[in-house]
Amino acid sequence: MLTANLSFEDLGANWDVSDTTIQIGESKIEIFKSSQLSWSTRRFDGGQLLWIGEIADPFEAADAANPSSDLYRDFDAAEGICLIVHGDDRVELVRTCAGNCPIYLARGRGRVAISWRFEDAVAVLDRAEPDILMCQRYIEDGMNQVRDQIISGVQMLWPAERAIIGQSSTEFEQMPSPQALLPAQFADGAVATGEFLRLIAEAMSENFARANGALVELSGGLDSSCVAFAAALLERPTSSCGVIHTGPVGVQQTSRRNEIIELCRLRDFTYPAAKDLTYQSLGLPGFGITPFDEMYRLQCSNLLERVRAEIPELDLVLTGMGGDELVKDYTLHRTDYEVAGYTSSSAVVAAACRSDLFMRLGLWPKSPLISRPVVDFCRALPKKIREDRQIHKLALVRSGVSDAFLFPRYYEHFGYVSDLSARSFDFDDYFSTSAIHDWRIYDIDTVLEQAREATLYGFTPELRTTLFFLCKLEAVLRSYV
């Protein structure tokens, strides 16, 4: 949402606002340029405030004289971030409860960096070194909702959190513990499926109102299909796109997607999953920049470039991230070293990864299934309608899909493409020189031995995942260390 490089020596200077840039002495704040974002600045007694969000500053009139960052932390109607400069010795940064966009913080060389781009945070450090523990956790557990990142000194600010940035230190406040909602029972005549889709539509209605061109990521699965039907309720021209599997699974996926495309009247774009290979893409420019990334980034990037060639005004992408987590028995699931959040960390992290991909292409991401009203609604549903994702299935049945859509023959996933990529990738050559080895982060030799054997007998999903995060970590460390 923003990229800021600040010096405390400049904080008392006047703010020179031009287009999407704010110059404060030698310091600078750049706002992500998108029709989806509204931003404003205002003075108050003792400082300045900057708001960037999907709507106009919701508290501009309520707290004009003495801004309260607690109001913003509790706000869940739209994603936003508030930067409050108190005099020349303290900066307060607070996020709303809604959020997709990653925000990194780092300090060094007498400056503070705040950015949605990982490389901007690393650039301000006096010296880039790996955080050994976080690197090990990244390899073993993948991406998580954590404060400290794989480069020592880079930290992350998550939704509903606050950072108090002083001249010598930064203090973080996690999201307050969310209220627990327990499953209820239906009243006579209740139709939860309609309300489910309505809430999803409401979560993205402001985005549609601003959009010049909207696109739904449509895999053909339950989550993205529900988002597509919810988008159709808003009655605005919408396109769709999807990375398509190979073989009979791809034939099935195409058939299921075509049902949604016809029912929702979507203009569709596709890209073959097997055209680009996952591990091979890590050596390409730009693929070793951030650890919060999408495993199939190259396929998705190429697909989006194809869409933009046909729809140059495209500025909004809708995802189905977070749909699985809506119906879990424990919807606050996270590891013991993750920060607090209002929904499962896997949903928030997945949305952050997709956001990096889209924003680097100049597109604003929206994942309506992680909005708090949708999450809380699903928590309150009776257990039976959540089991086996019945709420999704019933919503789709009422929207007109076939029985074959709901009960497909094949399980659709990218295991085949991932296995093909792993079988044709020389892991020994890739790790012949290794930052992971040099910094003694992980026992690569054991994993490489497993990879050699798997080349003959097949890669398990667990081994493919470990190898991806090993390779991804190696690519990122090579970029900075």
For each residue, the residues with C-beta under 8 A, 3 or more apart:
1: 31 32 37 52 53 79 80 81 101 103 116
2: 29 30 31 32 50 52 81 83 114 115 116
3: 29 30 32 114 115 116 117 120
4: 27 28 29 30 83 112 113 114 115
5: 27 28 111 112 113 120 124
6: 10 11 24 27 29 91 111 112 113 114
7: 10 11 25 26 27 110 111 112
8: 11 88 89 112 167
9: 25 26 88
10: 6 7 13 24 25 26 27
11: 6 7 8 24 27 85 87 88 89 91
12: 87 88
13: 10 24 25 27
14: 24
15: 22 23 24 41 48
16: 22 23 24
17: 21 22 41
18: 21 22 23
19:
20: 30 31 32 33 39
21: 17 18 28 29 30 31
22: 15 16 17 18 28 29 30 31 41 50
23: 15 16 18 27 28
24: 6 10 11 13 14 15 16 27 28 29
25: 7 9 10 13
26: 7 9 10
27: 4 5 6 7 10 11 13 23 24 111
28: 4 5 21 22 23 24
29: 2 3 4 6 21 22 24 50 83
30: 2 3 4 20 21 22
31: 1 2 20 21 22 37 39 52
32: 1 2 3 20 37 52 116 359 364
33: 20 362
34: 37 315 362 363 364
35: 210 211 212 315 364
36: 54 207 210 211 315 316 364 366
37: 1 31 32 34 52 53 54 364
38: 51 52 53 54 55 56 57
39: 20 31 50 51 52 53
40: 50 51 56 57 60
41: 15 17 22 48 49 50 51
42: 48 49 57 60 64
43: 47 48 49
44: 47 48 49 64 65 66 67
45: 65 66
46: 86 87
47: 43 44 84 85 86 87
48: 15 41 42 43 44 84 85
49: 41 42 43 44 67 82 83 84 85
50: 2 22 29 39 40 41 82 83 84
51: 38 39 40 41 56 57 60 80 81 82
52: 1 2 31 32 37 38 39 80 81 82
53: 1 37 38 39 56 57 58 78 79 80 81 96
54: 36 37 38 78 79 80 98 206 207 210
55: 38 58 77 78 80 206
56: 38 40 51 53 60
57: 38 40 42 51 53 60
58: 53 55 71 72 75 77 78 80
59: 62 63 67 68 71 72 75
60: 40 42 51 56 57 64
61: 64
62: 59 71
63: 59 66 67 68 71
64: 42 44 60 61 67
65: 44 45
66: 44 45 63
67: 44 49 59 63 64 82 84
68: 59 63 71
69: 72 73 82 84 92 94 162
70: 73 74
71: 58 59 62 63 68 74 75
72: 58 59 69 75 80 82 94 95 96
73: 69 70 94 95 96 97 160 161 162 175 176
74: 70 71 97 160
75: 58 59 71 72 78 80 96 97 98
76: 96 97 98 371 372 373
77: 55 58 98
78: 53 54 55 58 75 96 98 206
79: 1 53 54 96 98 99 100 101 159
80: 1 51 52 53 54 55 58 72 75 95 96 98
81: 1 2 51 52 53 93 94 95 96 103
82: 49 50 51 52 67 69 72 92 93 94 95
83: 2 4 29 49 50 91 92 93 114
84: 47 48 49 50 67 69 91 92 93 94
85: 11 47 48 49 90 91 92
86: 46 47 89 90 91 92
87: 11 12 46 47 90
88: 8 9 11 12
89: 8 11 86 166 167
90: 85 86 87 164 165 166
91: 6 11 83 84 85 86 112 164 165
92: 69 82 83 84 85 86 162 163 164 165
93: 81 82 83 84 103 105 114 157 162 163 165
94: 69 72 73 81 82 84 161 162 163
95: 72 73 80 81 82 99 103 157 158 159 160 161 162
96: 53 72 73 75 76 78 79 80 81 99 159 160
97: 73 74 75 76 159 160 175 342 372
98: 54 75 76 77 78 79 80 159 371 372
99: 79 95 96 158 159 160 348 351
100: 79 351 352 354 355 365 366 367 370
101: 1 79 116 352 355 359 365
102: 116 118 156 290 292 352 355 356
103: 1 81 93 95 114 115 116 156 157 158
104: 113 114 115 116 117 118 120 121 149 154 155 156 157
105: 93 112 113 114 121 154 155 156 157 163 165 170
106: 112 113 121 122 124 125 153 154 155
107: 111 112 113 124 153 165 170
108: 111 124 125 126 153
109: 124 125 126
110: 7
111: 5 6 7 27 107 108 124
112: 4 5 6 7 8 91 105 106 107 124 165 170
113: 4 5 6 104 105 106 107 120 121 123 124
114: 2 3 4 6 83 93 103 104 105 121
115: 2 3 4 103 104 118 120 121
116: 1 2 3 32 101 102 103 104 355 356 359
117: 3 104 120 121 289 290
118: 102 104 115 121 122 149 154 289 290 291 292 356
119: 122 123 289 290 479 480
120: 3 5 104 113 115 117 123 124
121: 104 105 106 113 114 115 117 118 124 125 151 154
122: 106 118 119 125 128 151 154 480
123: 113 119 120
124: 5 106 107 108 109 111 112 113 120 121
125: 106 108 109 121 122 128 151 153 154
126: 108 109
127:
128: 122 125 151 152 480 481
129: 151 152 481
130: 134 135 150 151 152 435 439 441 477 481
131: 134 135 148 149 150 151 152
132: 135 136 439 440 441
133: 136 137
134: 130 131 137 138 146 148 149 150
135: 130 131 132 138 139 150 436 439 441 442 473 477
136: 132 133 139 140 441 442
137: 133 134 140 141 144 146 337
138: 134 135 141 142 143 150 291 469 473
139: 135 136 441 442 466 469 470 473
140: 136 137 466
141: 137 138 144 335
142: 138 465 469
143: 138 291 292 293 349 352 353
144: 137 141 334 335 337 338 345 349
145: 158 334 338 339 341 345 348 349
146: 134 137 149 156 337 338 339
147: 155 156 172 339
148: 131 134 152 154 155
149: 104 118 131 134 146 154 155 156 291
150: 130 131 134 135 138 154 291 473 476 477
151: 121 122 125 128 129 130 131 154 476 480 481
152: 128 129 130 131 148
153: 106 107 108 125
154: 104 105 106 118 121 122 125 148 149 150 151
155: 104 105 106 147 148 149 170 172
156: 102 103 104 105 146 147 149
157: 93 95 103 104 105 161 163 172
158: 95 99 103 145 161 174 175 339 341 348
159: 79 95 96 97 98 99 175 341 342 348
160: 73 74 95 96 97 99 175 176 341 342
161: 73 94 95 157 158 172 173 174 175 339
162: 69 73 92 93 94 95 172 173
163: 92 93 94 105 157 170 171 172 173
164: 90 91 92 170 171 172 173
165: 90 91 92 93 105 107 112 170
166: 89 90 169 170 171
167: 8 89
168:
169: 166
170: 105 107 112 155 163 164 165 166
171: 163 164 166
172: 147 155 157 161 162 163 164
173: 161 162 163 164
174: 158 161 339 340
175: 73 97 158 159 160 161 178 339 340 341 342
176: 73 160 340
177: 340
178: 175 332 340 341 342
179:
180:
181: 376 379 380
182: 379 380
183: 379 380 381 382 383 386
184: 380 381 382
185: 382
186: 190 192 382
187: 190
188:
189:
190: 186 187
191: 194 195
192: 186 195 196 381 385 391 394
193: 196 197 391 394 395 398
194: 191 197 198 395 398
195: 191 192 198 199 377
196: 192 193 199 200 226 374 377 378 391 395
197: 193 194 200 201 226 229 230 233 395 399
198: 194 195 201 202 230 233
199: 195 196 202 203 371 373 374 377
200: 196 197 203 204 226 227 230 368 369 371 374
201: 197 198 204 205 230 231 233 234 368
202: 198 199 205 373
203: 199 200 366 368 371 373 374
204: 200 201 207 208 230 231 234 318 366 368
205: 201 202 208 209 234
206: 54 55 78 209 210
207: 36 54 204 210 211 214 316 318 364 366
208: 204 205 211 214 231 234 236 316
209: 205 206
210: 35 36 54 206 207 316
211: 35 36 207 208 214 236 315 316
212: 35 313 314 315 316
213: 239 311 313 314 315 316
214: 207 208 211 231 236 237 238 239 314 316 317 318
215: 238 239 240 241 307 311 314 316 317 318 363
216: 224 227 228 231 238 239 240 241 266 317 318
217: 224 240 241 242 317 318 319 320
218: 224 225 228 240 241 242 257 260 261 266 268
219: 223 224 242 243 253 257 320 412
220: 224 225 242 253 254 256 257 260 412
221: 224 225 320 323 412
222: 225 226 323 389 392 393 396
223: 219 226 227 320 321 322 323 324 369 392
224: 216 217 218 219 220 221 227 228 319 320 323
225: 218 220 221 222 228 229 260 320 392 396 401
226: 196 197 200 222 223 229 230 320 323 369 392 395 396
227: 200 216 223 224 230 231 318 319 320 368 369
228: 216 218 224 225 231 232 238 240 260 264 266
229: 197 225 226 232 233 260 263 264 395 396 399
230: 197 198 200 201 204 226 227 233 234 368
231: 201 204 208 214 216 227 228 234 236 238 264 318
232: 228 229 235 238 263 264 265
233: 197 198 201 229 230
234: 201 204 205 208 230 231
235: 232
236: 208 211 214 231
237: 214 267
238: 214 215 216 228 231 232 264 266 267
239: 213 214 215 216 266 267 268 269 307 311 314
240: 215 216 217 218 228 257 260 261 264 266 267 268 269
241: 215 216 217 218 268 269 270 271 303 304 307
242: 217 218 219 220 253 257 268 269 270 271 303
243: 219 270 271 272 273 296 299 300 303
244: 250 253 254 270 271 272 273
245: 249 250 253 273 412 414 416 417
246: 249 250 272 273 274 416 417
247: 250 251 416
248: 251 252 410
249: 245 246 252 253 410 412 416
250: 244 245 246 247 253 254 273
251: 247 248 254 255
252: 248 249 255 256 408 409 410 412
253: 219 220 242 244 245 249 250 256 257 412
254: 220 244 250 251 257 258 270
255: 251 252 258 259 404
256: 220 252 253 259 260 404 405 408
257: 218 219 220 240 242 253 254 260 261 268
258: 254 255 261 262
259: 255 256 262 263 401 402 405
260: 218 220 225 228 229 240 256 257 263 264 266 401
261: 218 240 257 258 264 265 266 268
262: 258 259 265
263: 229 232 259 260 399 400 401
264: 228 229 231 232 238 240 260 261
265: 232 261 262
266: 216 218 228 238 239 240 260 261
267: 237 238 239 240
268: 218 239 240 241 242 257 261
269: 239 240 241 242 303 306 307 310
270: 241 242 243 244 254 303
271: 241 242 243 244 275 299 302 303 306
272: 243 244 246 275
273: 243 244 245 246 250 296 299 414 417
274: 246 277 416 417 420
275: 271 272 299 302
276: 280 281 298 299 302
277: 274 280 281 298 417 420 421 424 425
278: 281 282 295 296 298 417 418 421 422 468
279: 282 421 422 425 427 430 467 468 471
280: 276 277 283 421 424 425
281: 276 277 278 284 287 297 298
282: 278 279 287 288 471 472 474 475
283: 280 287 475
284: 281 287 298
285:
286: 289 360
287: 281 282 283 284 293 297 298 475
288: 282 472 475 476 478 479
289: 117 118 119 286 476 479
290: 102 117 118 119 293 356 476
291: 118 138 143 149 150 472 473 476
292: 102 118 143 349 352 353 356
293: 143 287 290 297 353 356 357 472
294: 297 300 353 354 356 357
295: 278 414 418 468
296: 243 273 278 299 300 414 417
297: 281 287 293 294 300 301 357
298: 276 277 278 281 284 287 301 302
299: 243 271 273 275 276 296 302 303
300: 243 294 296 297 303 304 357
301: 297 298 304 305 357 361
302: 271 275 276 298 299 305 306
303: 241 242 243 269 270 271 299 300 306 307
304: 241 300 301 307 308 317 358 361 363
305: 301 302 308 309 361
306: 269 271 302 303 309 310
307: 215 239 241 269 303 304 310 311 314
308: 304 305 311 312 314 361
309: 305 306 312
310: 269 306 307
311: 213 215 239 307 308 314
312: 308 309
313: 212 213
314: 212 213 214 215 239 307 308 311 317 363
315: 34 35 36 211 212 213 362 363 364
316: 36 207 208 210 211 212 213 214 215 363 364 366
317: 214 215 216 217 304 314 358 363 364 365 366
318: 204 207 214 215 216 217 227 231 366 367 368
319: 217 224 227 351 354 365 366 367
320: 217 219 221 223 224 225 226 227 323 367 369
321: 223 347 350 351 354 367 369 370
322: 223 325 326 343 344 347 348 350 351 367 369 370 375
323: 221 222 223 224 226 320 326 369 392
324: 223 327 328 346 347 389
325: 322 328 331 333 343 344 346 347 370
326: 322 323 331 369 374 375 378 386 391
327: 324 378 386 387 389 391 392
328: 324 325 331 333 344
329:
330: 333 344
331: 325 326 328 343 344 375 378 379
332: 178 341 342 343 344
333: 325 328 330 344 345 346
334: 144 145 338 339 340 341 344 345
335: 141 144 338 345
336:
337: 137 144 146
338: 144 145 146 334 335 341 345
339: 145 146 147 158 161 174 175 334
340: 174 175 176 177 178 334
341: 145 158 159 160 175 178 332 334 338 344 345 348
342: 97 159 160 175 178 332 372 375
343: 322 325 331 332 347 348 370 372 375
344: 322 325 328 330 331 332 333 334 341 347 348
345: 144 145 333 334 335 338 341 348 349
346: 324 325 333 349 350
347: 321 322 324 325 343 344 350 351 367 369 370
348: 99 145 158 159 322 341 343 344 345 351 352 370
349: 143 144 145 292 345 346 352 353
350: 321 322 346 347 353 354 367
351: 99 100 319 321 322 347 348 354 355 365 367 370
352: 100 101 102 143 292 348 349 355 356
353: 143 292 293 294 349 350 356 357
354: 100 294 319 321 350 351 357 358 365 367
355: 100 101 102 116 351 352 358 359 365
356: 102 116 118 290 292 293 294 352 353 359 360
357: 293 294 297 300 301 353 354 360 361
358: 304 317 354 355 361 363 364 365
359: 32 101 116 355 356 362 363 364 365
360: 286 356 357
361: 301 304 305 308 357 358
362: 33 34 315 359
363: 34 215 304 314 315 316 317 358 359
364: 32 34 35 36 37 207 315 316 317 358 359
365: 100 101 317 319 351 354 355 358 359
366: 36 100 203 204 207 316 317 318 319
367: 100 318 319 320 321 322 347 350 351 354 370
368: 200 201 203 204 227 230 318 371 374
369: 200 223 226 227 320 321 322 323 326 347 374
370: 100 321 322 325 343 347 348 351 367 374 375
371: 76 98 199 200 203 368 374 375
372: 76 97 98 342 343 375 376
373: 76 199 202 203 376 377
374: 196 199 200 203 326 368 369 370 371 377 378
375: 322 326 331 342 343 370 371 372 378 379
376: 181 372 373 379 380
377: 195 196 199 373 374 380 381
378: 196 326 327 331 374 375 381 386 391
379: 181 182 183 331 375 376
380: 181 182 183 184 376 377
381: 183 184 192 377 378 385 386 391
382: 183 184 185 186 385 386
383: 183 386 387
384: 387 390
385: 192 381 382 390 391 394
386: 183 326 327 378 381 382 383 389 390 391
387: 327 383 384 390
388: 393
389: 222 324 327 386 392 393
390: 384 385 386 387 393 394
391: 192 193 196 326 327 378 381 385 386 394 395
392: 222 223 225 226 323 327 389 395 396
393: 222 388 389 390 396 397 406
394: 192 193 385 390 391 397 398
395: 193 194 196 197 226 229 391 392 398 399
396: 222 225 226 229 392 393 399 401 405 406
397: 393 394 400 401 406
398: 193 194 394 395
399: 197 229 263 395 396
400: 263 397
401: 225 259 260 263 396 397 405 406
402: 259 405 406
403: 406 407
404: 255 256 407 408
405: 256 259 396 401 402 408
406: 393 396 397 401 402 403
407: 403 404
408: 252 256 404 405 411 412
409: 252
410: 248 249 252
411: 408
412: 219 220 221 245 249 252 253 408
413:
414: 245 273 295 296 417 418
415: 418 419 461 464
416: 245 246 247 249 274 419 420
417: 245 246 273 274 277 278 296 414 420 421
418: 278 295 414 415 421 422 459 464 468
419: 415 416 422 423 458 459 464
420: 274 277 416 417 423 424
421: 277 278 279 280 417 418 424 425
422: 278 279 418 419 425 451 454 455 459 464 467
423: 419 420 454 455 459
424: 277 280 420 421
425: 277 279 280 421 422 430
426: 429 430
427: 279 430 431 448 451 452 467 471
428: 431 432 448 452
429: 426 432
430: 279 425 426 427 471 474
431: 427 428 434 436 437 444 448 470 474
432: 428 429
433:
434: 431 437 438 444 474
435: 130 438 439 474 477 478 481
436: 135 431 439 441 442 444 470 473 474 477
437: 431 434 440 441 444
438: 434 435
439: 130 132 135 435 436 477 481
440: 132 437
441: 130 132 135 136 139 436 437 473
442: 135 136 139 436 447 470
443: 446 447
444: 431 434 436 437 447 448 470
445: 448 449
446: 443 449 450
447: 442 443 444 450 451 463 466 467 470
448: 427 428 431 444 445 451 452
449: 445 446 452 453
450: 446 447 453 454 463
451: 422 427 447 448 454 455 459 463 467
452: 427 428 448 449 455 456
453: 449 450 456 457
454: 422 423 450 451 457 458 459 460 463
455: 422 423 451 452
456: 452 453
457: 453 454
458: 419 454
459: 418 419 422 423 451 454 463 464 467
460: 454 463 464
461: 415 464 465
462: 465 466
463: 447 450 451 454 459 460 466 467
464: 415 418 419 422 459 460 461 467 468
465: 142 461 462 468 469
466: 139 140 447 462 463 469 470
467: 279 422 427 447 451 459 463 464 470 471
468: 278 279 295 418 464 465 471 472
469: 138 139 142 465 466 472 473
470: 139 431 436 442 444 447 466 467 473 474
471: 279 282 427 430 467 468 474 475
472: 282 288 291 293 468 469 475 476
473: 135 138 139 150 291 436 441 469 470 476 477
474: 282 430 431 434 435 436 470 471 477 478
475: 282 283 287 288 471 472 478 479
476: 150 151 288 289 290 291 472 473 479 480
477: 130 135 150 435 436 439 473 474 480 481
478: 288 435 474 475 481
479: 119 288 289 475 476
480: 119 122 128 151 476 477
481: 128 129 130 151 435 439 477 478
